[in-house]
Amino acid sequence: MSASLKIDLTQVPFSARGSFLAVSQLPAHWQGLPNAAGLYLRTVRHDVQTPLIAQISLPDEEFDAAIEHAGLTLTGASFRVECCFAGPEALLFRGNGSVTLDFLAETGAYDYLYAVEADSHLLWMANCYKNNKQYLIRVEQGTAEPDQCWQESTALYARLRISGAPDFLFEIREIACEWDPLQPPPDFDRSMAETERDYLAFEVGLPESAPCFQELLHQALFINWSSLVRPEGFLKRESMYMSKNWMTNVWSWDHCFNAMALCRDHPSLAWDQWMIMADFQDGYWRGPIWAPSTLMLIDGLIRCGEQGLAREVSERFVAMTEKSGFAENYDALTGEGLRDRAYTWTASTAMILVREILSMNR
């Protein structure tokens, strides 16, 4: 990313391609949760009791946020903190002042902090039962001060304050099961450069435009790039979420527009966006002939100059409605009408095809 892009973290979350982690500034009681207003590390997975992992407290309540080199820069009156991804499971923080991570232990059972040692280096592990994950914190520069109050098998609160004199550098890594004690130490500049290279490879498709549209296009591109998640669970392909803000999923018809935006410069990724909706659909959506998609196909053929094929498809579709009624959809092999046979979108499609294609040039 060649220029700094100011963002409002209350509207646009900070994330990166492939990751299920995001940083957002949230209001109190976000989505009905018992959280205070503030900056949060979140997960956009759905197999969790709560999407909130930790509240991130900075020295100043007010600060500016900007995307620089595909990383996040937070600047307040008394501090400057940079954040970048080191792969999809890890975030690096570098800056001056301090950062406090509050792992919201009061909202879940079996949530607490504990110390671990790896290669003579003291690390901290946050057990987040509510998220089905653990989070490993490695402080490479600066000091870590835990603040925790135990109650039987959980903690009433679990916080870790990282500060530096003059600077700090730490990594927070999501752990699903096991972790590698020989994991190399965090390298902020290398991780930032690798993430930026991935972003710039995605940016190759940025359309040429007047200068007044450049900031808008960069923000749109960042949202699309950062909303991609890697294959996991039911998602068998790299998928572009509708958002990593609220609608954190893929969504049927709307998803096709993402494919359309990607197809010119990223055809393989575009194909995955088309096919992700069909990977786990049953026979209701996957397989039958539908009037709306048929009409869009015919319109595309006409725009490509394939009038003959467009007319043939139109004739066959109208003949199918004459035989099997105006069904919601049709068996793709037999043409038999399925479900409701008085469906308005099918009747409307037949009217359009007869009026605008089949009645022409007779």
WOVENQUI-V926054 format. One record per residue. N is the residue number from 1. RES is the residue in one small letter. SS is DSSP state (hx for helix, st for strand, lp for the rest). PSI is psi as a letter, one per 30 degrees, with the letter a starting at -180 (999 if undefined). NEAR is the number of other C-alpha atoms within 8 Angstrom. Layout:
n=N res=RES ss=SS psi=PSI near=NEAR
n=N res=RES ss=SS psi=PSI near=NEAR
This chain:
n=1 res=m ss=lp psi=j near=9
n=2 res=s ss=lp psi=f near=5
n=3 res=a ss=lp psi=l near=6
n=4 res=s ss=lp psi=k near=9
n=5 res=l ss=st psi=j near=10
n=6 res=k ss=st psi=k near=8
n=7 res=i ss=lp psi=l near=9
n=8 res=d ss=lp psi=j near=7
n=9 res=l ss=lp psi=f near=11
n=10 res=t ss=lp psi=f near=9
n=11 res=q ss=lp psi=e near=7
n=12 res=v ss=lp psi=j near=10
n=13 res=p ss=lp psi=l near=12
n=14 res=f ss=st psi=k near=10
n=15 res=s ss=lp psi=a near=13
n=16 res=a ss=lp psi=l near=14
n=17 res=r ss=lp psi=k near=11
n=18 res=g ss=st psi=f near=11
n=19 res=s ss=lp psi=k near=13
n=20 res=f ss=lp psi=g near=11
n=21 res=l ss=st psi=k near=11
n=22 res=a ss=st psi=l near=14
n=23 res=v ss=st psi=k near=12
n=24 res=s ss=st psi=l near=14
n=25 res=q ss=st psi=j near=11
n=26 res=l ss=st psi=k near=10
n=27 res=p ss=lp psi=l near=9
n=28 res=a ss=lp psi=k near=9
n=29 res=h ss=lp psi=h near=10
n=30 res=w ss=hx psi=k near=9
n=31 res=q ss=hx psi=h near=4
n=32 res=g ss=hx psi=g near=5
n=33 res=l ss=lp psi=l near=6
n=34 res=p ss=lp psi=h near=7
n=35 res=n ss=lp psi=l near=7
n=36 res=a ss=lp psi=l near=7
n=37 res=a ss=lp psi=k near=9
n=38 res=g ss=st psi=a near=11
n=39 res=l ss=st psi=k near=11
n=40 res=y ss=st psi=k near=13
n=41 res=l ss=st psi=k near=13
n=42 res=r ss=st psi=l near=12
n=43 res=t ss=st psi=k near=10
n=44 res=v ss=lp psi=g near=10
n=45 res=r ss=lp psi=l near=8
n=46 res=h ss=lp psi=f near=5
n=47 res=d ss=lp psi=h near=6
n=48 res=v ss=lp psi=l near=9
n=49 res=q ss=lp psi=e near=6
n=50 res=t ss=lp psi=k near=7
n=51 res=p ss=lp psi=f near=11
n=52 res=l ss=st psi=k near=9
n=53 res=i ss=st psi=e near=13
n=54 res=a ss=st psi=k near=11
n=55 res=q ss=st psi=k near=14
n=56 res=i ss=st psi=j near=12
n=57 res=s ss=st psi=k near=10
n=58 res=l ss=st psi=l near=8
n=59 res=p ss=lp psi=e near=10
n=60 res=d ss=lp psi=k near=9
n=61 res=e ss=lp psi=e near=5
n=62 res=e ss=lp psi=k near=5
n=63 res=f ss=lp psi=l near=9
n=64 res=d ss=st psi=k near=8
n=65 res=a ss=st psi=k near=12
n=66 res=a ss=st psi=k near=11
n=67 res=i ss=st psi=k near=12
n=68 res=e ss=st psi=k near=12
n=69 res=h ss=lp psi=h near=12
n=70 res=a ss=lp psi=g near=12
n=71 res=g ss=st psi=l near=13
n=72 res=l ss=st psi=k near=12
n=73 res=t ss=st psi=k near=12
n=74 res=l ss=st psi=k near=11
n=75 res=t ss=st psi=k near=10
n=76 res=g ss=lp psi=a near=11
n=77 res=a ss=lp psi=e near=6
n=78 res=s ss=lp psi=g near=7
n=79 res=f ss=lp psi=l near=11
n=80 res=r ss=st psi=k near=11
n=81 res=v ss=st psi=k near=11
n=82 res=e ss=st psi=k near=11
n=83 res=c ss=st psi=k near=11
n=84 res=c ss=st psi=l near=14
n=85 res=f ss=st psi=k near=15
n=86 res=a ss=lp psi=i near=13
n=87 res=g ss=lp psi=l near=9
n=88 res=p ss=lp psi=f near=11
n=89 res=e ss=lp psi=f near=12
n=90 res=a ss=st psi=k near=11
n=91 res=l ss=st psi=k near=12
n=92 res=l ss=st psi=k near=14
n=93 res=f ss=st psi=k near=12
n=94 res=r ss=st psi=k near=12
n=95 res=g ss=st psi=a near=13
n=96 res=n ss=st psi=l near=13
n=97 res=g ss=st psi=b near=13
n=98 res=s ss=st psi=l near=12
n=99 res=v ss=st psi=k near=11
n=100 res=t ss=st psi=k near=12
n=101 res=l ss=st psi=j near=11
n=102 res=d ss=st psi=j near=13
n=103 res=f ss=lp psi=g near=14
n=104 res=l ss=lp psi=h near=11
n=105 res=a ss=hx psi=f near=16
n=106 res=e ss=hx psi=f near=9
n=107 res=t ss=hx psi=f near=6
n=108 res=g ss=lp psi=l near=10
n=109 res=a ss=lp psi=l near=10
n=110 res=y ss=lp psi=h near=11
n=111 res=d ss=lp psi=k near=16
n=112 res=y ss=st psi=l near=14
n=113 res=l ss=st psi=k near=12
n=114 res=y ss=st psi=l near=7
n=115 res=a ss=st psi=k near=8
n=116 res=v ss=st psi=l near=8
n=117 res=e ss=st psi=k near=8
n=118 res=a ss=st psi=j near=9
n=119 res=d ss=lp psi=h near=6
n=120 res=s ss=lp psi=g near=5
n=121 res=h ss=st psi=k near=6
n=122 res=l ss=st psi=k near=9
n=123 res=l ss=st psi=l near=12
n=124 res=w ss=st psi=k near=11
n=125 res=m ss=st psi=k near=12
n=126 res=a ss=st psi=j near=13
n=127 res=n ss=st psi=j near=11
n=128 res=c ss=st psi=i near=16
n=129 res=y ss=hx psi=e near=11
n=130 res=k ss=hx psi=f near=12
n=131 res=n ss=hx psi=g near=11
n=132 res=n ss=lp psi=g near=9
n=133 res=k ss=st psi=l near=12
n=134 res=q ss=st psi=l near=13
n=135 res=y ss=st psi=j near=12
n=136 res=l ss=st psi=k near=13
n=137 res=i ss=st psi=j near=12
n=138 res=r ss=st psi=j near=10
n=139 res=v ss=st psi=j near=13
n=140 res=e ss=st psi=e near=10
n=141 res=q ss=st psi=k near=9
n=142 res=g ss=lp psi=a near=12
n=143 res=t ss=st psi=l near=9
n=144 res=a ss=st psi=k near=9
n=145 res=e ss=st psi=j near=7
n=146 res=p ss=st psi=k near=9
n=147 res=d ss=st psi=j near=9
n=148 res=q ss=st psi=k near=11
n=149 res=c ss=st psi=j near=8
n=150 res=w ss=st psi=k near=9
n=151 res=q ss=st psi=j near=7
n=152 res=e ss=lp psi=c near=5
n=153 res=s ss=lp psi=g near=7
n=154 res=t ss=st psi=a near=11
n=155 res=a ss=st psi=k near=15
n=156 res=l ss=st psi=e near=10
n=157 res=y ss=st psi=l near=14
n=158 res=a ss=st psi=j near=16
n=159 res=r ss=st psi=l near=12
n=160 res=l ss=st psi=j near=11
n=161 res=r ss=st psi=k near=12
n=162 res=i ss=st psi=k near=13
n=163 res=s ss=st psi=l near=13
n=164 res=g ss=st psi=k near=13
n=165 res=a ss=st psi=j near=8
n=166 res=p ss=st psi=f near=6
n=167 res=d ss=st psi=l near=12
n=168 res=f ss=st psi=l near=18
n=169 res=l ss=st psi=k near=12
n=170 res=f ss=st psi=l near=13
n=171 res=e ss=st psi=k near=14
n=172 res=i ss=st psi=k near=11
n=173 res=r ss=st psi=k near=10
n=174 res=e ss=st psi=k near=10
n=175 res=i ss=st psi=j near=11
n=176 res=a ss=lp psi=e near=7
n=177 res=c ss=lp psi=d near=6
n=178 res=e ss=lp psi=l near=5
n=179 res=w ss=lp psi=l near=5
n=180 res=d ss=lp psi=j near=5
n=181 res=p ss=lp psi=f near=6
n=182 res=l ss=lp psi=g near=6
n=183 res=q ss=lp psi=k near=5
n=184 res=p ss=lp psi=l near=4
n=185 res=p ss=lp psi=l near=5
n=186 res=p ss=lp psi=k near=9
n=187 res=d ss=lp psi=j near=6
n=188 res=f ss=hx psi=e near=10
n=189 res=d ss=hx psi=e near=6
n=190 res=r ss=hx psi=e near=7
n=191 res=s ss=hx psi=e near=12
n=192 res=m ss=hx psi=e near=14
n=193 res=a ss=hx psi=e near=9
n=194 res=e ss=hx psi=e near=8
n=195 res=t ss=hx psi=e near=16
n=196 res=e ss=hx psi=e near=12
n=197 res=r ss=hx psi=e near=8
n=198 res=d ss=hx psi=e near=8
n=199 res=y ss=hx psi=e near=11
n=200 res=l ss=hx psi=e near=9
n=201 res=a ss=hx psi=e near=7
n=202 res=f ss=hx psi=e near=8
n=203 res=e ss=hx psi=f near=8
n=204 res=v ss=lp psi=f near=7
n=205 res=g ss=lp psi=g near=9
n=206 res=l ss=lp psi=k near=8
n=207 res=p ss=lp psi=k near=4
n=208 res=e ss=lp psi=k near=4
n=209 res=s ss=lp psi=l near=6
n=210 res=a ss=lp psi=k near=6
n=211 res=p ss=hx psi=e near=5
n=212 res=c ss=hx psi=f near=5
n=213 res=f ss=hx psi=f near=8
n=214 res=q ss=hx psi=e near=9
n=215 res=e ss=hx psi=e near=8
n=216 res=l ss=hx psi=e near=7
n=217 res=l ss=hx psi=e near=9
n=218 res=h ss=hx psi=e near=10
n=219 res=q ss=hx psi=e near=9
n=220 res=a ss=hx psi=e near=8
n=221 res=l ss=hx psi=e near=10
n=222 res=f ss=hx psi=e near=8
n=223 res=i ss=hx psi=e near=10
n=224 res=n ss=hx psi=e near=9
n=225 res=w ss=hx psi=e near=12
n=226 res=s ss=hx psi=f near=11
n=227 res=s ss=lp psi=f near=15
n=228 res=l ss=st psi=k near=14
n=229 res=v ss=st psi=l near=12
n=230 res=r ss=lp psi=l near=10
n=231 res=p ss=lp psi=k near=9
n=232 res=e ss=st psi=k near=7
n=233 res=g ss=lp psi=b near=5
n=234 res=f ss=lp psi=f near=5
n=235 res=l ss=st psi=j near=9
n=236 res=k ss=lp psi=f near=9
n=237 res=r ss=lp psi=l near=9
n=238 res=e ss=lp psi=k near=13
n=239 res=s ss=st psi=k near=13
n=240 res=m ss=st psi=j near=12
n=241 res=y ss=lp psi=l near=13
n=242 res=m ss=lp psi=e near=11
n=243 res=s ss=lp psi=l near=10
n=244 res=k ss=lp psi=g near=12
n=245 res=n ss=lp psi=e near=9
n=246 res=w ss=lp psi=e near=5
n=247 res=m ss=lp psi=i near=8
n=248 res=t ss=lp psi=i near=11
n=249 res=n ss=lp psi=l near=7
n=250 res=v ss=lp psi=l near=10
n=251 res=w ss=lp psi=j near=9
n=252 res=s ss=hx psi=c near=7
n=253 res=w ss=hx psi=e near=6
n=254 res=d ss=hx psi=e near=7
n=255 res=h ss=hx psi=f near=12
n=256 res=c ss=hx psi=e near=10
n=257 res=f ss=hx psi=e near=8
n=258 res=n ss=hx psi=e near=11
n=259 res=a ss=hx psi=e near=14
n=260 res=m ss=hx psi=e near=9
n=261 res=a ss=hx psi=f near=8
n=262 res=l ss=hx psi=f near=12
n=263 res=c ss=lp psi=e near=12
n=264 res=r ss=lp psi=e near=8
n=265 res=d ss=lp psi=f near=7
n=266 res=h ss=lp psi=i near=9
n=267 res=p ss=hx psi=e near=9
n=268 res=s ss=hx psi=e near=7
n=269 res=l ss=hx psi=e near=11
n=270 res=a ss=hx psi=e near=14
n=271 res=w ss=hx psi=e near=10
n=272 res=d ss=hx psi=e near=12
n=273 res=q ss=hx psi=e near=15
n=274 res=w ss=hx psi=e near=11
n=275 res=m ss=hx psi=f near=8
n=276 res=i ss=lp psi=e near=12
n=277 res=m ss=lp psi=f near=11
n=278 res=a ss=lp psi=f near=9
n=279 res=d ss=lp psi=e near=7
n=280 res=f ss=lp psi=g near=7
n=281 res=q ss=lp psi=k near=9
n=282 res=d ss=lp psi=a near=6
n=283 res=g ss=lp psi=f near=7
n=284 res=y ss=lp psi=e near=7
n=285 res=w ss=lp psi=e near=8
n=286 res=r ss=lp psi=j near=8
n=287 res=g ss=lp psi=e near=8
n=288 res=p ss=lp psi=l near=11
n=289 res=i ss=st psi=k near=9
n=290 res=w ss=st psi=k near=10
n=291 res=a ss=hx psi=e near=11
n=292 res=p ss=hx psi=e near=9
n=293 res=s ss=hx psi=e near=7
n=294 res=t ss=hx psi=e near=9
n=295 res=l ss=hx psi=e near=9
n=296 res=m ss=hx psi=e near=8
n=297 res=l ss=hx psi=e near=8
n=298 res=i ss=hx psi=e near=11
n=299 res=d ss=hx psi=e near=9
n=300 res=g ss=hx psi=e near=8
n=301 res=l ss=hx psi=e near=12
n=302 res=i ss=hx psi=e near=10
n=303 res=r ss=hx psi=f near=7
n=304 res=c ss=lp psi=g near=6
n=305 res=g ss=lp psi=g near=6
n=306 res=e ss=lp psi=h near=9
n=307 res=q ss=hx psi=e near=8
n=308 res=g ss=hx psi=e near=6
n=309 res=l ss=hx psi=e near=8
n=310 res=a ss=hx psi=e near=12
n=311 res=r ss=hx psi=e near=10
n=312 res=e ss=hx psi=e near=8
n=313 res=v ss=hx psi=e near=9
n=314 res=s ss=hx psi=e near=12
n=315 res=e ss=hx psi=e near=9
n=316 res=r ss=hx psi=e near=8
n=317 res=f ss=hx psi=e near=9
n=318 res=v ss=hx psi=e near=11
n=319 res=a ss=hx psi=e near=8
n=320 res=m ss=hx psi=e near=10
n=321 res=t ss=hx psi=e near=11
n=322 res=e ss=hx psi=e near=7
n=323 res=k ss=hx psi=e near=6
n=324 res=s ss=hx psi=g near=11
n=325 res=g ss=lp psi=l near=10
n=326 res=f ss=st psi=i near=13
n=327 res=a ss=lp psi=l near=15
n=328 res=e ss=lp psi=e near=15
n=329 res=n ss=st psi=l near=11
n=330 res=y ss=st psi=k near=12
n=331 res=d ss=lp psi=k near=12
n=332 res=a ss=lp psi=f near=8
n=333 res=l ss=lp psi=e near=4
n=334 res=t ss=lp psi=f near=5
n=335 res=g ss=lp psi=g near=9
n=336 res=e ss=lp psi=k near=7
n=337 res=g ss=st psi=k near=13
n=338 res=l ss=st psi=k near=10
n=339 res=r ss=lp psi=b near=7
n=340 res=d ss=lp psi=k near=8
n=341 res=r ss=lp psi=g near=11
n=342 res=a ss=st psi=h near=9
n=343 res=y ss=lp psi=k near=10
n=344 res=t ss=hx psi=e near=7
n=345 res=w ss=hx psi=f near=9
n=346 res=t ss=hx psi=e near=13
n=347 res=a ss=hx psi=e near=10
n=348 res=s ss=hx psi=e near=8
n=349 res=t ss=hx psi=e near=11
n=350 res=a ss=hx psi=e near=11
n=351 res=m ss=hx psi=e near=8
n=352 res=i ss=hx psi=e near=9
n=353 res=l ss=hx psi=e near=11
n=354 res=v ss=hx psi=e near=10
n=355 res=r ss=hx psi=e near=9
n=356 res=e ss=hx psi=f near=8
n=357 res=i ss=hx psi=e near=10
n=358 res=l ss=hx psi=f near=12
n=359 res=s ss=lp psi=f near=8
n=360 res=m ss=lp psi=k near=7
n=361 res=n ss=lp psi=h near=4
n=362 res=r ss=lp psi=999 near=4
